[in-house]
Amino acid sequence: MKFNIKIYIPVTTLGLSLLLSGCGDSFLEKSPSDYITSGDLQEVAKWNSNILMGQALGTYSTTFAMNSGGTGGHDDFGQKSVDIATDLMSGDMVIMSQGYGWFEAAGSLTCTTTTAVNYSYQFWRYYYKLIKATNEILDAAGGDEVTPEGEENQIYYAQAKALRAHSYFNLVNLYARPYAEDKTALAIPVYRTQLTSEAVKKSSVEDVYTLIVKDLTDAIPLLEGFKRPSGAKDQIDQSVAKGILAYVYLTMGDYKNAAKLSQEVIDSKQYTLMNKTEIINSGFASVSIPGWMWAIDLTTSNSPALPTFWGHMDLFTYSYAYAGGEKLIDTELYNSIPASDTRKKWFSEYNSKGEQYELTNWWKFYNSKRIMGNREWYDDEVYMRVAEMYLINAEANARENNLPAARVSLKALLDERDADAAAAVAVMNQDALLDMIYFNWRLELWAEGRGLLTMKRYKKSITRCAEDAMLPGSTYSYDDKRLIFNIPEREITNNPNLAE
């Protein structure tokens, strides 16, 4: 049975946009619970697009907020928490020593169980919180099947659709087997509105992907011509939406569309590849980097400080990596980096005796001052780079046996990384190209959250290196059950349909 209910949104979420809009007292009238209803939000949105803007920008803040997954832990800070955990699960990144506890469940592959407080719950709550927020925007705009009037309303409607698709894409890849292996399997519940309440059942992997593709194909044309404020990259623009959809198509095995969309982003010349100087000297620390497509500008006022990506990854920022919780590159992966590859310097630092410092992240993610114990915590966080478009394009074309196009994209990336490897691309056959692309996914995007997706897409196994404090010498495959999250117990308790 379906029935209408009132959805209540905290006044604090909307306060700034309401104040700026100068709306009348009638729309500010509070209910006894001090909340404003989504019906009021929908009424305001008819004549004031700032209300949707306020909702949209507030939603983006969830992606880097502490406790966005509801656990209160220092490994709970939105999207970059997911990125760190899944890279540890892939084995491309390992934990040097146990001690603080943060991310150790990911490193030991014990994070996918249904216990009350763990990553199964944290990631579930984080992404469904984003879905709830985007649904509220879509409801206020008239529903996800009706394009609202007004250019500004259409932009925030499109961004809500794209961010909802991004959330469902992550969920279905975390909580289900790969699309290509069992797309008919029941996976996760799909919520398209906050205006009804019902005991939703799990949808199939294929049905989830159908909504993801529809959301993004709806969003992309509406974002035509949209430009973010100068210097800002937190909002999803058309290129970012195309990038998300290119990932979706690549994961589905729709290589022609993956190649097409990634090529459109490349050809737009909106973003340029980080060159061989930038990949060492930038510290991967600023939204101003031309190769960054989607990123968050952390400041003294919005940074969670210790519980941030930088707190867990940068040896120079005062937090966990600085104090003994370092993350290392897998030894096998490091040893496979040719001396001619500039990226080898990311993990190569030597003391006065010529001894290497433990394969640590010295020259990829680091604070520009390079002073041990820096306490500023406002280096920026990247969600998507144009380098990914080159790799998607190369992989999709290689899998389609369009080798000339695959070589062009891969060579463009390697020209700024490894001249010797770039020259060798011209004579590579399909298998060699795919191997080289796989290697570059693992190296180029190390610590950026692509490891587990790549491992599953390439159907690979890994043996943990001896330096790994969690599972040294352990071998497991991409289809290991420990790499798939279970629906958290409290969700099943609240909705028994999810146990089916």
VENLIN-V815726 format. One record per helix or strand. SS is the DSSP state (helix for helix, strand for strand). FROM is the first residue (numbers start at 1). TO is the last residue. Records with the same first field share a line. If there is no record, write none. Layout:
SS = FROM-TO + FROM-TO
This chain:
strand = 4-4 + 8-10 + 35-37 + 93-95 + 186-189 + 196-196 + 202-204 + 292-296 + 317-317 + 327-329 + 350-350 + 356-356 + 360-360 + 374-374 + 381-385 + 461-463 + 475-477
helix = 11-21 + 25-27 + 38-45 + 50-62 + 79-90 + 104-107 + 119-140 + 151-175 + 205-222 + 238-252 + 255-268 + 278-281 + 309-313 + 331-335 + 342-347 + 386-399 + 403-414 + 419-427 + 430-444 + 451-458 + 481-483 + 489-494 + 496-499
